[in-house]
Amino acid sequence: LSREALALADAIGNPVLTWHANLFAAHRAEELGDVDALAAHVDSLFGIAHQVGQPLMMSTAWRERCAAAMIAGRLDESLEAASKAFEYGTAAGVDDSFDVFGAQWGTISLMRGGTDALTAIDMIGPVAAANPAVPGYRAGLAAGLASTGQLERATEILSQDIDTNFCAYRLGPQWTTGMHYCAESISLLGLPEPAEVLIE
């Protein structure tokens, strides 16, 4: 479907449509963990954003570069991209720029582990509380809590997802990260039934 969208957008010749088609394709590559395809689509996002000169497009392109670097394990590059996304997002008046930056910074800290996991809790906690409809934030917070031995709080955070068999996690840019952190938390919590749901 993403290939068809790209082909149609290219045929129409509208750069904005092509940009959105590449964004859709980038999200699909994130879901699949296809690092090479993701990098190619992110490059296309930047090329068109420079051409159109739209700050919102540039902010989104930096968000995607942050995700791409994160998936590839390049955490310093990912943090730099998150900072750029925040900079352009703020200039474009994007309401959730600070929340997304906090979540990205927290996720990077969580990936680094050790004492950085405590930073992750501090960064993701307020974001998760302010955005209960975004399950990916909740998953990151639970993973941070579980990895630092705060098992009761992690269980409390994930309770609604466990009760609903994780149905709030839809395919999209946060799905891969969200499922990873749910699985990591459930493993640390030693809960076999939710683990079976995640495996399915």
N, C-alpha and C positions, 0 to 999 in steps of 0.2 A: 504493500500500500504506500509506503514512504517513497519507493522508487517511482510509482505511478504519479504521486503528487509532484515529485521533482520534475518528471518529464512533462507534465501538463503545465507547470509553472514556467519552465523553460520555453515551451512552445508558445505560450501567451506573450512572453517577453517582458513581464512586469517584474522589476527587481524586488519589490516588496513581497509579492507572492512567492518568488523564488527564495527569499530570505525565510519566510514562514515555513516553506516546504523543507528547507534545510534544518530549521529548528525542530520540526516534527521528526525528521530523519535522525537528528542528533539525539533526541529523546529515545528513539528506538534503539540506537546504538548503545546508549547508556544501559538500557534494560538488558541488552545482550552481552554487555561487557566487551563490545567490539572497539578496542582502543584506537585502531587505525582508522576505522570508518568515522568514529566520533571526532578524531582530530581533523579529518578532512572536512567534515561538515562545519566544525567550529571555524576553520579557516575561511570557509565560504561565508559564514555569518559576518565575520570581520570585514571581508572584502566588500560585501554589499553594504554593511553599516557605514563604512568609510565613503562609499559611493553616494549613498542617500543623505548622509550627514544627520542622522536622527539619533539623539542621545539615548533614547529608550532602547533602540536596537543595539547600541554599543554597550549599554549596561547589561542587557541580556546576553550578548556575546561573551562578555567577561564572566558572567555567571556560568555559562556553559564551559568556558575554558577552565574555570575553577574546578568544575566537576570532572572534566577530562583529565586534568593533572592529578586530581585526587584519586581517580580510578587507576591511573598509571603509577601511583605511589610517589609522585613528585610533590611533596607536601609544601616545600618552600614556594614553589611556583604556584601552587594552589592558593596559598594564603595571599600572595601578591595579586593574583587574579581576583580574589574576593574583595581585596581593598579597592581595586580598580572598578569593580562592579558597584561597590558602595559609592564611590566618587561620582561615577556617571549617573547612577540611579538617583542620587540626591540632587544632582544638577537637573535631571529630567523630571523631578517631582514625584518619583515612584514611592508610594506610601510605605511599602514594606521593605525598603532598602536596608534599614537598620536591623530589622528582624532577620532578614536573609543573611546579612553579614554576620550577625551573632551566631546563627545556626551553622554557617560555613566555618567560621573560626572555631566554634565548639567541636564540630565534627573533625576538623584537622587536629585539634588538640587531643581528641579521643583516639585518633589513629596513631598519634605519637606515643600514647600510653604513659605509664608512670605518673608523676605528679601532674603532667599535663591533663590527665583525665579529670582532675579536680577543677581545672580551668574550664574544661568542657561542660561540667555541671553548672558552673557559675554563668557561662555564656548561654547555654541552651535552656536552662531552667526557666528564666523569665520569658523567653520566646515561646516555649511550649505552653506556658500558662496563659499567655496573651493570644495564642492561636490554637485553641482546642480542636478546631476542625482540620488541622494539618497533622496527620498522624506521624509523618516523618520526624517532626520535632520531638514528639512524644517518644518515639523509638530511640532516638539519639540520647535523650535524657535518661531513659531506662537503662540503656547500655552503659552510660557513664556511672550511674548509681550501682549497677550490678558489678561492674569491673572494679569498683572501689569498696566492695563488700557491704554496700547499703542495700541488702537484699529485700528487706521489708518495703522500703520506699520504691524500689524497682518493681516489685510485684504490684504495689498499689497503682503505680503509673500505668502498667500494662493490663490492669484488670479488665478494663472495658474492651480492649482488643482481644484478650483471651476469651471473654464472654461471647464476643461476636465472631469468633474464628478469624480474626484479622481481616474482616471484609472491608474495612475502611481504607485499606491499602490498594489503590487502583494503579493499573499500569500507567507509567508516566515517569517524569524525571526523578522523582523521589523513591520510586518503587524498589530499585536495586539496593540502595542504601538502607531504606526502611526495613526491608526483609532481612538484610544482613544483620542489622542491629537487633531486630526482634529475635532472630535465631540465636545470636550471641547471648542475649539476655536470658532467653528461655533455657539455654544450655547451662549457664551459670546458676540459674535458679533451680535447676534439676526438676523441671516439670515435663514429664513424658507425653501427656496427652496434647498439650499445645504444640509440642515438638512434632508430633505426628501430623497435626494440621498444617504446619509450615512445610513439612516434607511433601505432603500431597499437593 
